[in-house]
Amino acid sequence: MSENRKVIEAHMIKKKVPTFYFVGVTTSKSSIMKVFPLWVEALGRPEIAIEGIDHELHDDPERYRQTVAQIKYDPLSLGGLVTTHKIDLFEAARDMFDILHPSAQMTGEVSCISKRDNRLIGHAKDILTAGLSLDVVLGENYFARTGGHVLNFGAGGSGKAIALHLIEKENPGDRPERFIMVSRSQPRLDKFRAMVESLETDIAFEFICNEDPKRNDQIIAGLPEGSVVINSTGMGKDRPGSPVTNDGLFPRNGVAWEINYRGELDFWHQAMWQRRSRDVTVEDGWLYFLHGWTQHIAEVLHIDVDEETFDRLAELAAGLRPPLVPKPRPGSQS
């Protein structure tokens, strides 16, 4: 055993029951903490516990390595789901994985950690889970029907996954003519650009580094009707605020998708204020939550979650969904 591993194992927590980890920022506030026990019982694995590991945003790389080591070296640490830290964890601990799935290599992130034959495997499941959710929201031939474009705020894991999902669409009517990626991080935007430029696509991509909400309002104003605007920044959940101001106007007859389902969700509330006046379809992240967790659990536990099983698990979770009530617009009489 290497000296490095000896040091790591000295700090590990030896689990007494099989454990699935949730790596995030405020994991105790997630509905999964109540949903997970219901799900594993329904899947015939009630002995499995869930445990949250909270990291600060852009945490010390050594802390990410400790988290990966806990899963890698403890036999009862089965694997887990990573949110928010997908890129940072990949960059800090990529050498600790025995196998990196092509999805992880392409996107430069790890959202799912699993084990097989004593080998630690890193996956990027967002391409699948974000895609499943977006397809339900938009339906077939959305862009052929509407002529809308896509504006995504945030060049992290979810934003990359959404772009890749649309690039891979075989039906031209399911691909937008134009995709605008806005990020406040130039390095992440550069990595996103490099990924896109390595692929063949007929989608015209634009890359904008910006963190001024007023400028984001102007970018939205330049979109055609029917466009899709997505908040995948983490603002409104992991950090306060929204990428746009209260004065920003969403595209008429378009879609506003907040990929989170909990937190202040300022972006979702802003879109809801315009739901009727501008015929905006407003979605939150509950379906994304369901697809994300079921796919990650299936990978870690090496089981199949078919459509019937997914529907059963979704029904079990429905009663634990946090209420989401639109806030009155500031200055309104409602």
Buried (B, 14 or more C-beta within 10 A) or exposed (E): EEEEEEEBBEEBEEBEEBBBBBBBBEBEBBBBBEBBBBBBEBBEBEEBBBBBBBBEEEBEEEBBBBBBBBBBBBEEBBBBBBBBBBBBBBBBBBEBBEEBBEBBEBBBBBBBBBBEEEEBBBBBBBBBBBBBBBBEBBEEEBBEEBEBBBBBBBBBBBBBBBBBBBBEBEEEEBBBBBBBBBBBBEEBBBBBBEBBEEEEBEBEBEBBBBEEBEBBBEBBEEBBEBBBBBBBBBBBBBEEEBBBBBEBBBBBBBBBBBBBBBBBBBBBBBBBBBBEEBBBBBBBBBBBBBBBBBBBBBBBBEEEBEEEBBEBBBEBBEEEBEEBEBBEBEEEEE
